[in-house]
């Protein structure tokens, strides 16, 4: 066992004395040491219940003959961090989570791990750590919150942000906004739509690193506690069989995950996280493959914000395995891959029925023949940019309009709420990218303001930052190269014509190469807005080809 290096032999007597200081018995020291990475927090609603999940995991590990040891992981609530400097820390926290978890696991010689994440960057951060550490590991998330209900209609966090936009447009009273505020997020758990947290928890299941229900069983259900106990027991089986993350997280497993991603209509942020996780597992994923997968994968689910169904309804309909079984009817998945169940994908999804064709469309009656995410390229985004196509109304799949250019999120919001954006406009928000932000802020406020103002079907938004998984409409993010490094988005001027064609996967500014080059020669780099602290030292995220977003430490001068 790994832990023998800190538990066995006379040389390890000092180590054992410290285990005795923890109150550990000889019997516990003779068992495998299982690290339970707890993301519990009293500031993140999605993590408020993780103490109960962790206790259930501990019980499962102990019942199966292991010694559970709880260690911490941080997490940022993207909703609370939204719209201010705090959002600059969200994406970069992913690397901090991966690094610190790797440090804890390696320093203490754990034999196996149970990861207990839930919200946005916490899930990919721990998946990256699992791939690096590569000891038997299983994931059990905290689960989604239940949808809220206002005036008989289900609501979620995105409804709340859109209510603020509606208030600014004079379409909702302060009293009505207050009612949304009190009812939109009624329980603990990750926010109830197919936003980034739930997307990543569902894809953890699709990759094969979580048990059935990991992505969909609501946080407040007893079944979530039962799942945690099963995960604790199952990690001991993985240890005995020596099944490790890199045995599971193969290239075919990531292709399966991207296929499920397209069927579900997940957050565009998965296009940042999947390549980064794959890279840590020794697999290179080029985003170009996303369009290839989209062409052959129908979109089967329209979950909020794309539609009116929520994660609790996806769970009732059969969950991720039911979606995968539907896809497998057309042979769209690799089914011979091993998973944390100890069984193959095919064995896992066999006989998992779709119990509600309104929530999970059948393979022969999809919402669209192509997947929920599209990668666009063109002279405005020579490398790539990403849009959640399943959340775009049909009339906006092709759009041409004048650019309304803003150099930060705040200026764009003032213009939107001030009524200065009109139907047909293309709002361009730049210098919000990985380096320019720094930190590549996620922007739910501008997209929600557009929706709240009633412009969701007539105005497009483009940014070198990120749009939230809760965003809907023609919101195109992750434009690369970003403005801060001289990408074409930095050269766009007020009134330039922007052309978007999601069917052709293209995005361009209606300018000649010669005109763009003239503007490039006149372009002046901007100084970073934040020059000290963690963000300045580590937040220079670079979109590095097929590696997704990774951290790069600036050179000392």
C-alpha positions in Angstrom: 0.0 0.0 0.0 1.1 3.6 -0.6 0.5 4.3 3.1 3.1 1.7 4.1 5.6 4.4 3.5 4.3 6.3 6.5 3.0 3.4 8.6 5.3 0.4 8.4 8.8 -0.2 9.8 11.0 1.2 12.6 11.9 4.2 10.5 8.3 5.2 10.4 7.9 5.2 14.2 7.9 9.0 14.2 5.1 9.0 11.6 3.1 6.5 13.6 3.4 8.7 16.7 1.7 11.5 14.8 -1.1 9.1 13.8 -1.4 8.2 17.4 -1.7 12.0 18.1 -4.8 11.9 15.8 -6.3 9.2 18.0 -5.8 6.5 15.4 -5.7 2.9 16.6 -3.4 0.2 15.5 -6.3 -1.5 13.7 -7.0 1.7 11.7 -3.3 2.1 10.8 -3.3 -1.5 9.5 -6.1 -0.7 7.0 -5.8 1.3 3.7 -5.7 5.0 4.2 -8.5 6.6 2.2 -8.5 10.4 1.7 -11.9 12.0 1.6 -11.5 15.4 -0.1 -14.3 17.5 1.4 -15.3 20.7 -0.3 -17.7 21.6 2.6 -18.2 25.3 3.0 -20.7 27.6 4.7 -20.4 30.2 1.9 -21.3 28.0 -1.1 -24.9 26.9 -1.2 -24.0 23.9 -3.3 -21.6 22.8 -0.5 -23.6 23.5 2.6 -24.7 19.9 2.8 -21.3 18.3 2.0 -20.6 17.6 5.7 -23.5 15.1 5.6 -22.2 13.6 2.3 -18.7 13.2 3.8 -20.0 11.5 7.0 -21.9 9.0 4.8 -18.7 8.4 2.7 -16.7 7.8 5.9 -19.2 5.2 7.0 -19.1 3.5 3.6 -15.3 3.4 3.6 -15.2 2.1 7.2 -17.8 -0.6 6.5 -15.7 -1.8 3.6 -12.5 -2.1 5.6 -10.8 1.2 5.0 -9.7 4.1 7.3 -11.3 7.3 6.1 -9.4 10.6 6.6 -11.0 13.9 5.7 -9.0 16.7 4.1 -10.2 20.0 2.7 -10.6 21.5 -0.8 -11.7 25.1 -1.4 -14.5 26.2 -3.7 -15.9 29.5 -5.1 -19.6 30.2 -5.4 -19.8 31.6 -8.9 -23.2 33.2 -8.2 -21.9 35.2 -5.2 -18.7 36.0 -7.1 -20.6 37.2 -10.2 -20.4 40.8 -11.4 -17.4 42.0 -9.3 -13.7 41.4 -8.8 -14.5 38.1 -7.1 -15.3 36.5 -10.5 -11.7 37.0 -11.5 -10.8 34.4 -9.0 -13.3 31.7 -10.1 -11.6 30.0 -13.0 -8.1 30.2 -11.5 -9.4 28.5 -8.4 -9.6 25.3 -10.5 -5.8 25.1 -10.6 -5.5 26.0 -6.9 -7.9 23.1 -6.1 -6.0 20.7 -8.3 -2.6 21.7 -6.9 -3.6 21.6 -3.3 -5.4 18.3 -3.5 -2.4 16.7 -5.3 -0.2 18.1 -2.5 -2.4 16.7 0.3 -2.7 13.3 -1.3 1.0 12.9 -2.1 2.3 14.3 1.2 0.2 11.9 3.2 0.6 8.8 1.1 -3.1 8.0 0.6 -4.0 4.7 -0.8 -7.3 5.8 -2.4 -9.4 8.9 -2.7 -13.1 9.9 -2.6 -13.7 13.3 -4.1 -16.7 15.2 -2.7 -17.2 18.3 -4.9 -20.2 20.1 -6.3 -19.9 23.5 -7.7 -18.3 25.0 -10.8 -14.5 24.8 -10.7 -14.4 22.5 -7.8 -15.5 19.5 -10.0 -12.9 19.9 -12.8 -10.2 20.9 -10.3 -10.7 17.6 -8.5 -10.9 15.6 -11.7 -7.6 17.1 -12.8 -6.1 16.2 -9.4 -7.4 12.6 -9.7 -5.8 12.2 -13.1 -2.5 13.5 -11.8 -2.4 11.5 -8.5 -3.7 8.3 -10.3 -4.6 6.2 -7.3 -8.0 4.5 -7.0 -10.6 7.3 -6.9 -14.3 7.8 -7.0 -16.5 11.0 -7.1 -19.7 11.7 -5.3 -21.1 15.2 -5.7 -23.4 17.1 -3.3 -26.2 17.1 -5.9 -28.4 19.8 -7.4 -30.8 22.0 -5.5 -34.5 21.7 -6.2 -36.0 24.3 -8.5 -37.8 27.2 -7.0 -41.4 28.1 -7.8 -42.9 31.5 -8.4 -46.5 32.0 -9.6 -46.8 28.3 -10.2 -43.7 28.2 -12.5 -40.4 26.6 -11.7 -37.4 29.0 -11.3 -33.7 28.9 -10.7 -30.7 31.3 -10.3 -30.9 32.4 -14.0 -34.5 33.4 -13.4 -33.3 35.7 -10.6 -30.7 37.4 -12.7 -33.3 37.9 -15.5 -35.7 39.3 -13.0 -33.2 42.1 -12.2 -33.0 42.8 -15.9 -36.8 42.9 -16.2 -36.9 45.4 -13.3 -34.4 47.6 -15.1 -36.7 47.5 -18.1 -39.7 48.5 -16.0 -41.3 45.1 -16.6 -41.2 44.0 -13.0 -41.8 45.7 -9.6 -39.3 45.7 -6.7 -41.9 43.6 -4.8 -42.0 41.0 -7.6 -38.1 40.9 -7.7 -38.2 40.3 -3.9 -40.5 37.3 -4.3 -38.0 35.8 -6.8 -35.2 36.6 -4.5 -36.8 34.6 -1.7 -38.0 31.6 -3.8 -35.6 31.1 -6.7 -33.1 29.0 -4.7 -35.1 27.1 -2.2 -32.6 24.4 -1.0 -28.9 23.7 -0.7 -27.3 22.1 -3.8 -25.8 23.2 -7.1 -28.1 25.6 -9.0 -30.9 23.6 -10.5 -30.4 24.1 -14.3 -27.9 22.6 -16.6 -25.3 25.2 -15.6 -21.6 24.5 -15.2 -21.7 22.6 -11.9 -24.5 20.2 -12.9 -22.9 19.9 -16.4 -19.6 18.8 -14.8 -21.3 16.5 -12.3 -23.2 14.8 -15.1 -20.2 14.5 -17.3 -18.2 12.9 -14.3 -20.8 10.2 -14.5 -20.5 10.0 -18.3 -16.7 9.7 -18.1 -17.1 6.9 -15.7 -15.7 8.5 -12.5 -19.1 8.6 -10.6 -21.8 6.2 -9.8 -25.3 6.3 -11.3 -27.1 9.4 -10.1 -24.0 11.3 -9.3 -25.0 14.2 -11.5 -28.8 14.2 -10.9 -30.0 13.0 -7.5 -31.1 16.2 -5.7 -29.0 17.3 -2.8 -31.9 17.1 -0.3 -32.9 13.5 -1.2 -32.0 10.6 1.1 -30.9 8.8 -2.0 -27.9 11.2 -2.1 -26.8 10.0 1.3 -27.2 6.4 0.2 -25.1 7.2 -2.9 -22.4 8.6 -0.7 -22.2 5.4 1.4 -22.1 3.3 -1.8 -19.2 5.5 -3.1 -17.3 4.9 0.1 -17.7 1.2 -0.2 -17.0 1.1 -3.9 -13.7 2.9 -3.6 -12.4 -0.1 -1.5 -13.4 -2.4 -4.4 -11.5 -0.1 -6.8 -8.5 -0.3 -4.5 -8.6 -4.1 -4.3 -8.9 -4.3 -8.1 -6.3 -1.5 -8.6 -8.6 0.4 -11.0 -7.2 3.9 -11.3 -8.4 7.1 -12.8 -6.2 6.8 -15.9 -7.6 3.4 -16.6 -11.0 5.1 -16.8 -10.2 8.5 -18.2 -9.1 7.4 -21.6 -9.5 9.3 -24.9 -12.6 7.2 -25.7 -14.1 8.1 -22.3 -13.6 11.8 -23.0 -15.2 11.4 -26.4 -18.2 9.7 -24.7 -18.4 12.7 -22.3 -18.4 15.1 -25.1 -21.1 13.1 -26.9 -23.3 13.2 -23.7 -22.4 16.9 -23.4 -24.0 17.5 -26.9 -27.1 15.5 -26.0 -27.6 17.3 -22.7 -26.8 20.8 -23.9 -24.3 21.4 -21.2 -22.5 24.7 -20.2 -20.0 26.1 -22.7 -17.5 26.0 -19.8 -17.2 22.2 -20.4 -15.2 23.2 -23.4 -12.6 24.7 -21.0 -12.7 21.9 -18.5 -12.8 18.7 -20.6 -9.5 19.5 -22.5 -7.8 20.5 -19.2 -8.8 17.3 -17.4 -7.9 15.2 -20.4 -4.5 16.8 -20.5 -3.8 15.8 -16.9 -4.7 12.3 -17.9 -2.2 12.3 -20.7 -4.9 12.7 -23.4 -4.9 15.7 -25.8 -8.4 16.9 -26.9 -8.5 19.3 -29.8 -11.7 21.5 -29.6 -12.1 20.9 -33.3 -13.4 17.5 -32.4 -16.4 19.1 -30.7 -18.1 20.1 -34.0 -17.4 16.6 -35.4 -19.2 15.1 -32.4 -22.0 17.6 -32.6 -22.7 16.7 -36.3 -23.4 13.1 -35.4 -25.0 13.7 -31.9 -28.6 14.9 -31.6 -29.6 17.2 -28.8 -32.0 15.3 -26.6 -32.5 17.6 -23.6 -33.6 21.2 -23.2 -32.9 21.8 -19.5 -33.0 25.3 -18.0 -31.9 27.8 -19.2 -32.5 26.3 -22.7 -35.9 25.0 -21.7 -38.3 24.5 -18.8 -37.0 21.2 -17.3 -34.7 21.0 -14.3 -32.1 18.5 -13.1 -34.6 16.9 -10.7 -36.8 16.1 -13.7 -33.8 14.6 -15.6 -33.2 12.4 -12.5 -36.9 11.3 -12.5 -36.6 10.5 -16.2 -33.8 8.1 -15.7 -30.8 10.4 -15.4 -27.5 10.3 -17.3 -27.6 6.5 -17.9 -31.0 6.9 -19.6 -29.5 9.6 -21.9 -26.5 7.4 -22.6 -28.8 4.4 -23.4 -30.8 6.5 -25.8 -27.5 7.6 -27.6 -26.4 4.0 -27.7 -29.4 3.0 -29.8 -27.5 4.7 -32.6 -24.1 3.3 -31.5 -22.8 6.8 -30.6 -20.9 5.6 -27.5 -17.9 3.4 -26.8 -19.4 0.8 -24.4 -16.5 -1.4 -23.6 -14.8 1.1 -21.3 -14.3 0.4 -17.6 -15.8 2.7 -15.0 -15.8 3.2 -11.2 -18.7 0.7 -10.9 -16.2 -2.0 -11.9 -18.3 -2.6 -14.9 -18.2 -1.3 -18.5 -20.3 1.6 -19.8 -22.4 -0.9 -21.7 -23.1 -3.0 -18.6 -24.0 0.2 -16.6 -26.5 1.6 -19.1 -28.2 -1.7 -20.1 -31.9 -1.6 -19.5 -31.8 2.0 -18.2 -35.1 3.3 -19.6 -36.1 6.8 -20.6 -39.1 7.3 -18.3 -40.1 10.7 -19.7 -39.7 11.5 -23.4 -40.6 15.1 -22.8 -37.5 15.6 -20.6 -35.2 13.2 -22.5 -36.2 13.1 -26.2 -35.9 9.8 -27.9 -33.1 9.4 -30.4 -35.5 9.5 -33.3 -37.3 12.7 -32.1 -34.5 15.0 -30.9 -34.7 18.8 -30.4 -32.1 19.1 -33.1 -30.1 16.7 -35.2 -26.9 18.4 -34.0 -25.5 18.8 -30.5 -26.1 21.5 -27.9 -22.6 23.2 -28.2 -20.9 24.7 -31.3 -17.3 25.8 -31.9 -17.2 28.8 -34.2 -14.1 30.1 -36.1 -13.4 33.0 -38.4 -11.4 36.2 -38.7 -12.9 37.5 -35.4 -11.9 34.3 -33.6 -9.1 32.6 -35.6 -8.5 30.0 -32.9 -12.1 29.4 -31.7 -15.0 30.6 -29.6 -17.9 28.7 -28.1 -21.7 29.0 -28.0 -24.4 27.0 -26.3 -26.4 26.4 -29.5 -29.3 24.6 -27.8 -30.1 27.8 -25.8 -30.2 30.0 -29.0 -33.6 30.8 -30.6 -33.7 29.7 -34.3 -33.8 33.2 -35.7 -30.5 34.0 -34.0 -28.6 31.0 -35.5 -27.6 33.4 -38.3 -27.2 37.0 -37.4 -25.6 40.1 -38.8 -25.4 43.5 -37.0 -23.4 46.4 -35.9 -20.8 46.0 -33.1 -21.4 47.8 -29.9 -18.0 47.7 -28.3 -17.2 47.7 -24.5 -13.8 47.2 -22.8 -15.3 45.7 -19.6 -18.5 43.9 -18.4 -19.6 46.8 -16.3 -19.7 49.3 -19.2 -21.8 46.9 -21.2 -24.3 46.4 -18.4 -24.8 50.2 -18.0 -25.5 50.5 -21.8 -27.9 47.5 -21.8 -29.9 48.7 -18.8 -29.8 52.3 -20.1 -31.7 51.3 -23.2 -28.7 52.0 -25.5 -28.7 48.5 -27.0 -31.4 47.9 -29.7 -32.6 44.9 -31.7 -30.0 43.8 -34.2 -26.9 44.9 -32.2 -23.9 42.7 -31.5 -22.5 43.5 -28.0 -18.8 43.0 -27.9 -17.2 42.8 -24.4 -13.4 42.5 -24.5 -10.4 42.6 -22.3 -12.1 40.1 -20.1 -10.1 37.1 -21.2 -7.6 34.9 -19.3 -4.8 37.4 -19.4 -6.8 40.6 -19.9 -9.2 40.3 -17.1 -7.2 38.7 -15.7 -9.0 35.5 -14.8 -11.5 35.2 -17.6 -14.7 36.4 -15.8 -17.9 34.6 -16.3 -20.7 37.0 -17.3 -24.3 36.2 -16.3 -25.2 39.8 -15.7 -25.0 41.1 -19.3 -26.8 38.1 -20.8 -29.5 38.2 -18.1 -29.9 42.0 -18.6 -30.4 41.3 -22.4 -33.0 38.7 -21.6 -34.7 40.8 -19.0 -34.9 43.8 -21.5 -36.7 41.5 -23.9 -33.8 41.4 -26.4 -32.8 37.8 -26.1 -34.0 36.9 -29.6 -32.6 39.9 -31.4 -29.2 40.8 -29.8 -26.0 38.8 -29.8 -23.2 39.0 -27.3 -19.5 38.2 -27.9 -16.7 38.2 -25.4 -13.1 37.0 -24.9 -14.3 36.2 -21.3 -16.8 33.5 -20.5 -20.6 33.3 -20.4 -22.2 31.5 -17.5 -23.7 28.1 -18.0 -26.9 29.8 -16.9 -26.8 32.1 -19.9 -29.1 31.7 -22.8 -29.4 33.4 -26.2 -26.7 34.1 -28.8 -24.0 34.4 -26.1 -20.6 33.6 -27.7 -17.7 33.3 -25.3 -14.1 32.2 -25.0 -13.1 34.2 -28.1 -9.4 33.3 -28.8 -7.0 34.9 -29.3 -8.2 37.4 -26.6 -7.9 41.2 -26.8 -5.1 41.4 -24.3 -2.7 39.6 -26.7 -3.8 41.5 -29.7 -6.5 39.1 -31.0 -8.8 40.5 -33.7 -11.5 41.2 -31.0 -9.2 44.0 -29.8 -9.4 45.6 -33.3 -13.2 45.8 -33.7 -14.6 49.3 -33.8 -18.0 50.7 -32.9 -20.3 50.0 -35.9 -18.3 47.3 -37.6 -20.5 44.6 -39.0 -20.3 41.3 -37.2 -21.5 38.2 -39.1 -22.5 35.0 -37.1 -23.5 31.7 -38.8 -23.9 28.9 -36.3 -25.0 26.4 -39.0 -21.6 27.0 -40.8 -19.7 27.4 -37.5 -18.4 30.8 -38.5 -18.0 34.2 -36.9 -16.3 37.2 -38.6 -16.0 40.9 -38.7 -16.8 42.3 -42.1 -13.4 43.7 -42.8 -10.6 42.7 -45.2 -7.4 41.2 -44.0 -5.6 44.4 -45.1 -7.9 46.6 -42.9 -7.4 44.3 -39.9 -3.6 44.4 -40.3 -3.7 48.3 -40.5 -5.6 48.3 -37.2 -3.2 45.8 -35.7 -0.2 48.1 -36.4 -1.9 50.9 -34.5 -3.1 48.7 -31.5 -1.4 49.4 -28.2 -1.3 46.7 -25.4 -3.1 47.6 -22.2 -1.5 47.3 -18.8 -2.9 44.6 -16.4 -5.6 45.9 -14.1 -4.3 43.7 -11.2 -0.6 43.6 -10.6 -0.1 41.9 -7.2 -1.4 38.9 -5.2 -2.5 35.5 -6.3 -4.3 36.6 -9.4 -1.3 38.5 -10.8 1.1 35.6 -10.0 -1.0 32.7 -11.3 -4.0 34.0 -13.2 -2.4 34.3 -16.6 -4.6 31.6 -18.1 -3.7 30.8 -21.7 -5.8 29.1 -24.3 -3.0 26.9 -25.4 -4.1 25.0 -28.5 -5.8 21.8 -27.5 -4.9 22.0 -23.8 -7.9 24.1 -22.8 -7.3 26.7 -20.1 -4.1 26.1 -18.1 -2.1 28.2 -15.7 1.1 29.9 -16.7 3.3 31.6 -14.2 4.6 34.9 -15.6 8.4 35.2 -16.0 10.2 37.2 -13.4 11.7 40.4 -14.6 
